[in-house]
């Protein structure tokens, strides 16, 4: 048999979970609306595609930077500076 106190705690936990779910859904709706304002992004899948493209571009630029630093090391005599 469930006690009134236990039932009341359970009811409060359920109410808190519903409130949290509502806030999460509101935040998700807000994020989706912001994404729709971005060019080429109409949904989460589009956003993921853009993020993947940007990550690929970042990695490419980092590799180019590393190659330039290697060239710089070959040209500059650091011990004479």
C-alpha positions in Angstrom: 0.0 0.0 0.0 1.3 3.4 -0.9 1.5 6.1 1.7 0.0 9.6 1.1 3.5 11.1 1.5 5.0 8.7 -1.1 2.1 9.5 -3.5 2.6 13.2 -3.0 6.4 12.9 -3.7 5.6 10.9 -6.8 3.1 13.5 -8.0 5.7 16.3 -7.5 8.3 14.4 -9.4 5.9 13.8 -12.3 5.0 17.5 -12.3 8.6 18.5 -12.3 9.4 16.1 -15.2 6.5 17.5 -17.2 7.7 21.0 -16.6 11.3 20.0 -17.6 9.9 18.3 -20.8 8.0 21.5 -21.6 11.0 23.7 -21.2 13.2 21.3 -23.3 10.6 21.3 -26.1 10.4 25.1 -26.0 14.1 25.3 -26.3 14.2 22.8 -29.2 11.5 24.8 -31.0 13.5 28.0 -30.5 16.6 26.4 -31.9 14.8 25.0 -34.9 13.4 28.5 -35.6 16.9 30.0 -35.4 18.2 27.3 -37.8 15.4 28.1 -40.3 16.7 31.7 -40.4 20.1 30.5 -41.6 20.6 30.0 -45.3 20.6 26.4 -46.5 19.4 25.2 -43.1 15.7 24.1 -42.9 16.0 21.3 -40.4 18.5 19.4 -38.1 19.8 17.3 -41.0 20.7 20.4 -43.0 22.4 21.8 -39.9 24.4 18.6 -39.5 25.5 18.8 -43.1 26.6 22.4 -42.8 28.5 21.5 -39.6 30.2 18.6 -41.3 31.3 20.8 -44.2 32.6 23.4 -41.9 34.6 20.8 -39.9 36.1 19.5 -43.1 37.1 23.0 -44.1 38.6 23.6 -40.7 40.7 20.4 -40.9 41.9 21.4 -44.4 42.9 24.8 -43.2 44.7 23.3 -40.2 46.7 21.0 -42.5 47.6 23.9 -44.8 48.7 25.9 -41.7 50.9 23.0 -40.6 52.4 22.7 -44.0 53.2 26.4 -44.0 54.8 26.1 -40.6 57.0 23.3 -41.8 58.1 25.4 -44.7 58.8 28.3 -42.4 60.9 26.1 -40.2 63.0 25.1 -43.2 63.5 28.8 -44.3 64.1 30.5 -40.9 67.2 29.8 -38.9 65.6 30.0 -35.5 68.8 29.6 -33.5 70.1 32.8 -35.0 67.2 34.9 -33.9 
